[in-house]
């Protein structure tokens, strides 16, 4: 049971002495006034220099109604003036929010530098970010001449499927991640997709899988391009010209395969499916999709 009746400022100031016991969201910490007032222009500095009355729980611990688990990293920073986080730490967004609440500006700067050095998959990203996806497939009839010999050509016909995906995301960095995951396969090799406009949060993908009955030279002549998907490690290997046949990026030959990969990437980044059209029970065959980052 908390005692939320703050003492007057004089008794509050006099009662604060080393060591200081804190109850932060149910987590108990013991520290010193010197640590808590290291950044005097912060909320903690104001609280422990008597400028803001301190609340206490029934055991006499100073009570702070914030997230107790990440508060340990705030204390560690105040003690050492260094942000030393464990490997694989995945709560940077929460730590940033808490540092912002306590108005610890040097810590906020350290967190921003840390975030800038991390790959996207380890950054928190903005909560509430929205991803909207519209997919389409059109079947076109292609007529082409198949060379049988000198001056000998045969008119052939085949159907090609043209896949189009329009993506809009309020978190622009996520579109950059998709550009790393997907590649176009052309006659010149693999190329990276790019957003429609660097100032806009839109990405359009368009590709045509090569049907078996369409020779490669005719496929290239039409300037068609395929779409491949690969994990980040394989993509890095590609950039270094080290891809082996066994690890080559996989061709995306239908829209279900694309939607499956898109869901894999987006769900791993904290998105949740918000809307599926036309049939929510058949997400892989959707025509539009909306996801929201939670």
C-alpha positions as CSV (number, residue, x, y, z in Angstrom):
1,X,0.0,0.0,0.0
2,X,1.5,3.4,-1.1
3,X,1.5,6.5,1.0
4,X,0.7,9.1,-1.5
5,X,0.6,11.9,1.0
6,X,3.8,13.8,0.3
7,X,5.5,15.4,3.3
8,X,6.2,19.1,3.2
9,X,9.3,20.2,1.3
10,X,11.4,20.7,4.4
11,X,10.8,17.2,5.9
12,X,11.1,15.7,2.4
13,X,14.5,17.3,1.9
14,X,15.8,16.3,5.3
15,X,14.6,12.7,5.0
16,X,16.6,12.1,1.8
17,X,19.9,10.7,2.7
18,X,22.2,7.9,1.6
19,X,21.5,5.2,0.8
20,X,18.3,5.9,-1.0
21,X,15.9,3.0,-1.6
22,X,13.6,3.3,-4.6
23,X,10.5,1.5,-5.6
24,X,10.2,1.9,-9.4
25,X,7.2,0.1,-10.7
26,X,7.6,-2.6,-8.1
27,X,11.3,-3.0,-8.6
28,X,13.5,-2.1,-5.6
29,X,16.8,-0.3,-6.1
30,X,19.3,1.1,-3.6
31,X,21.5,3.9,-4.8
32,X,23.0,7.3,-3.7
33,X,21.9,10.9,-3.8
34,X,25.0,11.7,-5.8
35,X,23.9,9.2,-8.5
36,X,20.3,10.4,-8.6
37,X,21.3,14.1,-8.8
38,X,24.1,13.6,-11.4
39,X,21.9,15.4,-14.0
40,X,20.5,18.2,-11.9
41,X,18.3,19.6,-14.6
42,X,16.5,16.3,-15.0
43,X,13.3,15.3,-13.2
44,X,15.3,12.9,-11.0
45,X,17.7,15.8,-10.1
46,X,14.7,18.0,-9.2
47,X,13.1,15.2,-7.2
48,X,16.1,14.4,-5.1
49,X,17.2,17.9,-4.5
50,X,13.8,18.7,-2.9
51,X,12.4,20.7,-5.8
52,X,9.7,18.0,-6.4
53,X,8.1,16.2,-3.4
54,X,8.9,12.5,-3.2
55,X,6.2,9.9,-2.6
56,X,6.9,6.8,-0.4
57,X,5.5,3.4,-0.2
58,X,4.6,1.8,3.2
59,X,8.1,0.5,3.6
60,X,9.6,4.0,3.2
61,X,11.0,3.5,-0.3
62,X,10.8,6.5,-2.6
63,X,8.1,5.5,-5.1
64,X,8.3,6.3,-8.8
65,X,5.5,5.1,-11.0
66,X,7.5,4.1,-14.1
67,X,8.8,1.0,-15.7
68,X,11.1,-0.7,-13.2
69,X,12.9,-3.1,-15.5
70,X,14.6,-0.5,-17.7
71,X,15.2,1.9,-14.8
72,X,18.3,-0.2,-13.9
73,X,19.9,1.0,-17.2
74,X,19.1,4.6,-16.3
75,X,20.8,4.1,-12.9
76,X,23.8,2.4,-14.5
77,X,24.2,5.4,-16.8
78,X,23.9,7.9,-14.0
79,X,26.6,6.0,-12.1
80,X,29.1,5.6,-14.9
81,X,28.1,8.2,-17.5
82,X,28.2,5.3,-20.0
83,X,25.4,3.4,-21.7
84,X,26.4,-0.2,-21.3
85,X,23.6,-2.4,-22.6
86,X,23.6,-6.2,-22.8
87,X,24.0,-7.9,-26.2
88,X,20.7,-8.3,-28.0
89,X,19.0,-5.6,-25.9
90,X,15.6,-5.1,-27.5
91,X,14.0,-2.4,-25.3
92,X,15.7,0.7,-26.8
93,X,12.4,2.3,-27.6
94,X,11.2,1.8,-24.1
95,X,14.5,3.1,-22.6
96,X,14.3,6.1,-24.8
97,X,10.8,6.8,-23.6
98,X,11.8,6.6,-20.0
99,X,14.9,8.7,-20.5
100,X,12.7,11.3,-22.2
101,X,10.2,11.2,-19.3
102,X,13.0,11.8,-16.8
103,X,14.5,14.5,-19.1
104,X,18.0,13.1,-18.9
105,X,19.3,14.7,-22.1
106,X,22.8,13.2,-22.1
107,X,21.3,9.7,-21.9
108,X,18.9,10.5,-24.7
109,X,21.8,11.5,-26.9
110,X,23.6,8.3,-26.1
111,X,20.5,6.3,-27.0
112,X,20.1,8.1,-30.3
113,X,23.7,7.3,-31.2
114,X,23.2,3.7,-30.2
115,X,20.0,3.4,-32.3
116,X,21.8,4.9,-35.3
117,X,24.5,2.2,-35.1
118,X,22.0,-0.7,-34.8
119,X,20.5,-2.7,-37.7
120,X,16.8,-1.9,-38.3
121,X,15.7,-5.3,-36.9
122,X,17.1,-4.3,-33.4
123,X,15.5,-0.8,-33.4
124,X,12.2,-0.2,-31.8
125,X,10.6,1.9,-34.5
126,X,7.6,4.1,-34.0
127,X,4.6,2.6,-32.3
128,X,1.5,3.0,-34.4
129,X,3.4,3.0,-37.7
130,X,1.1,1.8,-40.4
131,X,1.8,-0.4,-43.4
132,X,-0.7,-0.6,-46.3
133,X,-0.3,-3.0,-49.1
134,X,-2.2,-3.4,-52.4
135,X,-1.4,-6.4,-54.6
136,X,-2.5,-7.1,-58.2
137,X,-1.9,-9.7,-60.9
138,X,-2.7,-9.3,-64.5
139,X,-2.4,-12.0,-67.2
140,X,-1.1,-10.8,-70.6
141,X,-0.8,-12.7,-73.8
142,X,2.7,-12.4,-75.4
143,X,3.4,-13.2,-79.1
144,X,7.0,-13.8,-80.0
145,X,9.0,-15.4,-82.8
146,X,11.0,-18.5,-82.0
147,X,14.0,-19.0,-84.2
148,X,14.2,-22.6,-85.5
149,X,17.1,-21.9,-87.9
150,X,18.5,-19.4,-90.5
151,X,15.5,-17.5,-91.8
152,X,13.2,-20.0,-90.0
153,X,11.0,-18.5,-87.4
154,X,7.9,-19.8,-85.7
155,X,5.2,-17.6,-84.2
156,X,4.6,-18.6,-80.6
157,X,2.2,-17.4,-77.9
158,X,2.3,-17.7,-74.2
159,X,0.7,-16.1,-71.1
160,X,2.8,-14.0,-68.7
161,X,1.7,-12.9,-65.2
162,X,2.4,-9.3,-64.3
163,X,2.5,-8.9,-60.5
164,X,2.3,-5.4,-59.0
165,X,2.6,-4.4,-55.3
166,X,2.0,-0.9,-54.0
167,X,3.3,-0.3,-50.4
168,X,2.8,2.7,-48.2
169,X,4.4,2.8,-44.8
170,X,4.6,5.7,-42.3
171,X,7.9,4.2,-41.0
172,X,10.2,4.9,-43.9
173,X,13.0,2.8,-42.5
174,X,10.9,-0.3,-42.9
175,X,10.6,0.3,-46.7
176,X,14.4,0.4,-46.7
177,X,14.4,-3.0,-45.0
178,X,12.1,-4.4,-47.7
179,X,14.5,-3.1,-50.3
180,X,17.2,-5.1,-48.7
181,X,15.1,-8.2,-48.5
182,X,13.8,-8.2,-52.1
183,X,15.8,-7.9,-55.3
184,X,15.0,-7.7,-59.0
185,X,16.6,-10.3,-61.2
186,X,17.5,-8.8,-64.6
187,X,19.8,-9.8,-67.5
188,X,22.5,-7.7,-65.8
189,X,22.1,-9.5,-62.5
190,X,20.4,-8.6,-59.2
191,X,19.3,-5.0,-58.6
192,X,17.8,-3.3,-55.5
193,X,14.3,-1.8,-55.6
194,X,14.0,1.9,-54.6
195,X,11.1,3.9,-53.2
196,X,9.0,5.8,-55.8
197,X,10.3,9.1,-54.4
198,X,12.9,9.6,-51.7
199,X,10.6,12.2,-50.1
200,X,7.6,9.8,-50.1
201,X,6.9,6.7,-48.0
202,X,5.9,4.6,-51.0
203,X,7.4,1.6,-52.7
204,X,6.2,-0.1,-55.9
205,X,7.3,-3.5,-56.9
206,X,6.5,-4.9,-60.4
207,X,7.8,-8.2,-61.7
208,X,7.1,-11.0,-64.3
209,X,8.1,-14.6,-63.5
210,X,9.4,-16.3,-66.6
211,X,7.1,-19.1,-67.8
212,X,8.7,-22.3,-68.9
213,X,7.5,-21.9,-72.5
214,X,9.2,-18.4,-72.8
215,X,12.9,-18.7,-73.8
216,X,15.3,-16.7,-71.7
217,X,16.4,-14.5,-74.6
218,X,12.8,-13.6,-75.4
219,X,12.2,-12.9,-71.7
220,X,15.2,-10.5,-71.6
221,X,14.1,-8.9,-74.9
222,X,10.8,-7.9,-73.3
223,X,12.8,-6.3,-70.5
224,X,10.9,-8.3,-68.0
225,X,12.5,-8.8,-64.5
226,X,11.9,-11.3,-61.8
227,X,11.7,-10.8,-58.1
228,X,13.9,-12.7,-55.6
229,X,13.8,-12.8,-51.8
230,X,16.7,-13.5,-49.5
231,X,17.7,-13.1,-45.9
232,X,20.1,-10.3,-44.9
233,X,23.1,-12.6,-44.7
234,X,22.6,-13.9,-48.2
235,X,22.1,-10.3,-49.4
236,X,25.4,-9.3,-47.9
237,X,27.0,-12.3,-49.5
238,X,25.6,-11.2,-52.8
239,X,27.0,-7.7,-52.3
240,X,30.4,-9.3,-51.9
241,X,29.9,-11.6,-55.0
242,X,30.1,-14.6,-52.7
243,X,26.7,-16.2,-53.4
244,X,26.9,-19.9,-54.0
245,X,24.3,-21.8,-56.0
246,X,22.9,-23.4,-52.9
247,X,22.3,-20.1,-51.2
248,X,21.0,-18.1,-54.2
249,X,18.0,-15.9,-53.5
250,X,14.7,-17.7,-54.1
251,X,12.4,-16.6,-57.0
252,X,9.1,-15.1,-56.1
253,X,6.9,-16.9,-58.6
254,X,3.4,-16.1,-57.2
255,X,1.7,-13.5,-55.0
256,X,1.2,-15.9,-52.2
257,X,5.0,-16.3,-51.8
258,X,5.4,-12.6,-51.7
259,X,2.7,-12.1,-49.1
260,X,4.2,-14.9,-47.0
261,X,7.6,-13.2,-47.0
262,X,6.1,-9.8,-46.4
263,X,4.3,-11.1,-43.3
264,X,7.5,-12.8,-42.1
265,X,9.4,-9.5,-42.2
266,X,6.7,-7.2,-40.9
267,X,5.6,-9.4,-38.0
268,X,9.3,-9.7,-36.9
269,X,9.5,-5.9,-36.8
270,X,6.5,-5.7,-34.5
271,X,3.6,-5.2,-36.9
272,X,0.3,-6.8,-36.4
273,X,-2.3,-7.5,-39.0
274,X,-5.1,-5.0,-38.7
275,X,-7.2,-5.5,-41.9
276,X,-7.3,-8.2,-44.7
277,X,-9.4,-7.8,-47.9
278,X,-11.4,-9.6,-49.2
279,X,-11.3,-12.6,-46.9
280,X,-9.5,-12.3,-43.5
281,X,-9.4,-16.1,-43.3
282,X,-7.4,-16.3,-46.6
283,X,-4.6,-13.8,-46.0
284,X,-2.2,-15.3,-48.5
285,X,-4.7,-14.6,-51.3
286,X,-5.6,-11.0,-50.2
287,X,-5.8,-8.1,-52.5
288,X,-5.1,-5.5,-49.8
289,X,-3.5,-5.6,-46.3
290,X,-3.1,-3.2,-43.5
291,X,-0.7,-3.7,-40.6
292,X,0.0,-1.6,-37.5
293,X,3.1,-1.6,-35.4
294,X,2.4,-2.3,-31.8
